[in-house]
Amino acid sequence: MIARLGCDPKSVLDKSAESWLTGYIDLTVAYRDANPKASAGYLVSSLRVGCAAMLCSAFPLSVPVERPHIVDAAMEAYGRVRHEAALMLLDRLPVIEEALHDALR
């Protein structure tokens, strides 16, 4: 899935929002060029699906439920980054989807 590659939480947050969006659009256009049967609607909606997957995926954050002793600073940081990235994507979803739609015309 495109969003799984292009929406890595650290990548979303480590770069400026505009820089990340440019890279995500480039990735999506390259995917479309390699897979011409993929519709623009499918490609635009893949971001929404990827964002939902990021929010709903419990792994690896579900592991400490049964083994709380394994929680360390790195796992806590990962959980915070993933949550912050998902919120940023949700907040900007209309703008990102519009930019993707425009690029795929």
C-alpha positions as a Markdown table, in Angstrom:
| # | Residue | x | y | z |
|---|---|---|---|---|
| 1 | Met | 0.0 | 0.0 | 0.0 |
| 2 | Ile | 1.3 | 3.4 | -0.9 |
| 3 | Ala | 0.3 | 5.0 | 2.4 |
| 4 | Arg | 2.2 | 2.4 | 4.3 |
| 5 | Leu | 5.4 | 3.5 | 2.5 |
| 6 | Gly | 4.7 | 7.2 | 2.2 |
| 7 | Cys | 3.2 | 7.8 | 5.6 |
| 8 | Asp | 5.8 | 6.4 | 7.9 |
| 9 | Pro | 5.2 | 8.3 | 11.1 |
| 10 | Lys | 8.7 | 9.6 | 11.4 |
| 11 | Ser | 8.8 | 10.7 | 7.8 |
| 12 | Val | 5.6 | 12.6 | 8.1 |
| 13 | Leu | 6.8 | 14.5 | 11.2 |
| 14 | Asp | 10.6 | 14.8 | 10.4 |
| 15 | Lys | 10.1 | 16.9 | 7.3 |
| 16 | Ser | 8.2 | 20.0 | 6.8 |
| 17 | Ala | 4.6 | 19.3 | 5.8 |
| 18 | Glu | 5.0 | 20.7 | 2.3 |
| 19 | Ser | 8.2 | 18.6 | 1.7 |
| 20 | Trp | 6.5 | 15.5 | 2.9 |
| 21 | Leu | 3.4 | 16.1 | 0.7 |
| 22 | Thr | 5.6 | 16.7 | -2.4 |
| 23 | Gly | 7.3 | 13.3 | -1.7 |
| 24 | Tyr | 4.0 | 11.5 | -1.2 |
| 25 | Ile | 2.6 | 12.9 | -4.4 |
| 26 | Asp | 5.7 | 11.9 | -6.3 |
| 27 | Leu | 5.4 | 8.4 | -4.8 |
| 28 | Thr | 1.7 | 8.2 | -5.8 |
| 29 | Val | 2.3 | 9.4 | -9.3 |
| 30 | Ala | 5.2 | 6.9 | -9.8 |
| 31 | Tyr | 2.9 | 4.1 | -8.6 |
| 32 | Arg | 0.2 | 5.2 | -11.0 |
| 33 | Asp | 2.8 | 5.3 | -13.8 |
| 34 | Ala | 3.9 | 1.7 | -13.0 |
| 35 | Asn | 0.2 | 0.6 | -12.5 |
| 36 | Pro | -1.9 | 2.4 | -15.1 |
| 37 | Lys | -5.0 | 0.5 | -14.2 |
| 38 | Ala | -5.1 | 2.0 | -10.7 |
| 39 | Ser | -7.8 | 4.7 | -10.8 |
| 40 | Ala | -7.2 | 8.2 | -9.4 |
| 41 | Gly | -10.0 | 7.6 | -6.9 |
| 42 | Tyr | -8.3 | 4.4 | -5.6 |
| 43 | Leu | -5.0 | 6.3 | -5.3 |
| 44 | Val | -6.5 | 9.3 | -3.5 |
| 45 | Ser | -8.5 | 7.1 | -1.1 |
| 46 | Ser | -5.4 | 5.0 | -0.3 |
| 47 | Leu | -4.2 | 7.8 | 1.9 |
| 48 | Arg | -7.4 | 7.7 | 3.9 |
| 49 | Val | -7.2 | 3.9 | 4.3 |
| 50 | Gly | -3.5 | 4.2 | 5.3 |
| 51 | Cys | -4.4 | 6.8 | 7.9 |
| 52 | Ala | -7.2 | 4.6 | 9.3 |
| 53 | Ala | -4.8 | 1.7 | 9.4 |
| 54 | Met | -2.2 | 3.7 | 11.3 |
| 55 | Leu | -4.9 | 4.7 | 13.9 |
| 56 | Cys | -6.4 | 1.2 | 14.2 |
| 57 | Ser | -3.2 | -0.9 | 14.2 |
| 58 | Ala | -2.5 | -2.1 | 17.7 |
| 59 | Phe | 0.9 | -3.7 | 17.0 |
| 60 | Pro | 3.4 | -3.3 | 18.5 |
| 61 | Leu | 1.7 | -1.1 | 21.1 |
| 62 | Ser | -0.6 | -4.0 | 22.1 |
| 63 | Val | 2.3 | -6.2 | 23.2 |
| 64 | Pro | 2.7 | -4.4 | 26.6 |
| 65 | Val | -0.9 | -5.2 | 27.5 |
| 66 | Glu | 0.3 | -8.7 | 28.3 |
| 67 | Arg | 3.9 | -7.8 | 29.1 |
| 68 | Pro | 4.0 | -4.3 | 30.6 |
| 69 | His | 7.6 | -4.7 | 31.7 |
| 70 | Ile | 8.8 | -4.4 | 28.1 |
| 71 | Val | 7.7 | -0.8 | 27.7 |
| 72 | Asp | 10.7 | 1.4 | 27.3 |
| 73 | Ala | 11.4 | 4.9 | 26.2 |
| 74 | Ala | 11.7 | 3.9 | 22.6 |
| 75 | Met | 8.3 | 2.2 | 22.5 |
| 76 | Glu | 6.7 | 5.1 | 24.2 |
| 77 | Ala | 8.3 | 7.5 | 21.7 |
| 78 | Tyr | 7.1 | 5.4 | 18.8 |
| 79 | Gly | 3.6 | 5.4 | 20.1 |
| 80 | Arg | 3.6 | 9.2 | 20.5 |
| 81 | Val | 5.1 | 9.8 | 17.1 |
| 82 | Arg | 2.6 | 7.4 | 15.4 |
| 83 | His | -0.3 | 9.2 | 17.2 |
| 84 | Glu | 1.0 | 12.7 | 16.3 |
| 85 | Ala | 1.5 | 11.7 | 12.7 |
| 86 | Ala | -2.0 | 10.2 | 12.4 |
| 87 | Leu | -3.5 | 13.4 | 13.9 |
| 88 | Met | -1.5 | 15.6 | 11.5 |
| 89 | Leu | -2.7 | 13.5 | 8.5 |
| 90 | Leu | -6.3 | 13.6 | 9.7 |
| 91 | Asp | -6.1 | 17.3 | 10.2 |
| 92 | Arg | -4.7 | 17.9 | 6.7 |
| 93 | Leu | -6.6 | 15.1 | 4.9 |
| 94 | Pro | -8.8 | 17.4 | 2.7 |
| 95 | Val | -5.8 | 19.4 | 1.6 |
| 96 | Ile | -3.7 | 16.3 | 0.9 |
| 97 | Glu | -6.4 | 14.6 | -1.0 |
| 98 | Glu | -7.1 | 17.6 | -3.1 |
| 99 | Ala | -3.4 | 17.9 | -4.0 |
| 100 | Leu | -3.3 | 14.2 | -4.9 |
| 101 | His | -6.4 | 14.5 | -7.0 |
| 102 | Asp | -4.9 | 17.5 | -8.9 |
| 103 | Ala | -1.6 | 15.7 | -9.5 |
| 104 | Leu | -3.3 | 12.6 | -10.8 |
| 105 | Arg | -5.3 | 14.4 | -13.5 |
